[in-house]
Every structure is written in C-alpha cells, then in structure tokens.
Amino acid sequence: MNSSFADTQLARQQGRWEPPSSRMEPARHALVRIFQQVQTRTRTMSAEVRKAVSARMKRYWAERRRGEGEVRAMRTLSEG
C-alpha cells in the first residue's frame, strides 16, 4: 500500500485530514500579496503628464518624417 495513501487514511480516521484546497490557502494568500505589491509598484501618469509626453512624441515623429523627406530628396538628386 502507498505510504501517502495510508497516511491520508489514518489522518481521516483521526479527524485531522484537510482537503488539498485548504492546504493551498497560505500559498494562494502569498501569491495575492505578491500581485498586490506589483500593482502598487506600477506608475500611472496624470493627464497633464500624458499630454506633455504626447506633444513631445508628436514633435519627435514630425521631425523624423521631415528628415526622411530630405534624405529621399538627396537620393533622387544623386541618382538623376
């Protein structure tokens, strides 16, 4: 007979057996605590900061597009 099975049977007879779900409670609580800590570590941007970042990125990409146009014009001039 399997020893863990025999241990389980003995524990049931003595009234000290717990279902697996209740034995997993401490681990589940630990995981919940870890996820809560991760959530509190993430930063959220205020609307004002988000707007400033958006304006900066729009300016950046506009300059990049302008630069690409100049590079294309240089290529066509050098090819022609």
C-alpha positions as CSV (number, residue, x, y, z in Angstrom):
1,M,0.0,0.0,0.0
2,N,1.2,3.5,-0.8
3,S,2.5,5.3,2.3
4,S,1.0,8.7,1.4
5,F,-2.4,6.9,0.9
6,A,-2.0,5.2,4.2
7,D,-1.1,8.5,5.9
8,T,-4.2,10.1,4.4
9,Q,-6.4,7.3,5.5
10,L,-5.0,7.5,9.1
11,A,-5.4,11.3,9.1
12,R,-9.1,10.9,8.1
13,Q,-9.7,8.3,10.8
14,Q,-8.2,10.6,13.4
15,G,-10.1,13.6,12.2
16,R,-7.1,15.7,11.2
17,W,-7.3,15.4,7.4
18,E,-7.7,18.6,5.4
19,P,-8.7,18.8,1.7
20,P,-6.0,19.9,-0.7
21,S,-7.7,23.3,-1.3
22,S,-7.4,24.3,2.4
23,R,-3.7,23.3,2.4
24,M,-3.1,25.6,-0.6
25,E,-4.6,28.6,1.2
26,P,-1.3,30.0,2.6
27,A,0.3,29.8,-0.9
28,R,-2.6,31.4,-2.5
29,H,-2.5,34.3,0.0
30,A,1.2,34.7,-0.6
31,L,0.6,35.0,-4.4
32,V,-2.2,37.5,-3.8
33,R,0.2,39.6,-1.7
34,I,2.9,39.5,-4.4
35,F,0.5,40.6,-7.1
36,Q,-0.8,43.5,-4.9
37,Q,2.8,44.6,-4.4
38,V,3.4,44.6,-8.2
39,Q,0.3,46.6,-8.8
40,T,1.3,49.2,-6.3
41,R,4.8,49.5,-7.9
42,T,3.4,50.3,-11.3
43,R,3.2,54.0,-12.0
44,T,0.2,55.8,-13.5
45,M,0.6,59.0,-15.4
46,S,-1.6,62.0,-14.7
47,A,-3.5,63.5,-17.6
48,E,-1.2,66.5,-17.7
49,V,2.0,64.4,-17.9
50,R,0.4,62.2,-20.6
51,K,-0.5,65.3,-22.6
52,A,3.1,66.6,-22.3
53,V,4.6,63.2,-23.4
54,S,2.1,63.1,-26.4
55,A,3.2,66.6,-27.5
56,R,6.9,65.6,-27.3
57,M,6.3,62.4,-29.3
58,K,4.3,64.2,-32.0
59,R,7.2,66.8,-32.3
60,Y,9.7,63.9,-32.5
61,W,7.9,62.0,-35.2
62,A,7.2,65.1,-37.2
63,E,11.0,65.9,-37.2
64,R,11.7,62.3,-38.2
65,R,9.3,62.5,-41.1
66,R,10.8,65.8,-42.2
67,G,14.3,64.2,-42.1
68,E,13.2,61.2,-44.2
69,G,11.8,63.6,-46.8
70,E,15.2,65.3,-47.0
71,V,17.0,62.0,-47.4
72,R,14.7,60.9,-50.2
73,A,15.2,64.2,-52.0
74,M,19.0,63.8,-51.7
75,R,18.8,60.2,-53.1
76,T,16.7,61.3,-56.1
77,L,19.1,64.2,-56.8
78,S,22.2,61.9,-56.6
79,E,20.5,59.2,-58.8
80,G,19.4,61.7,-61.5
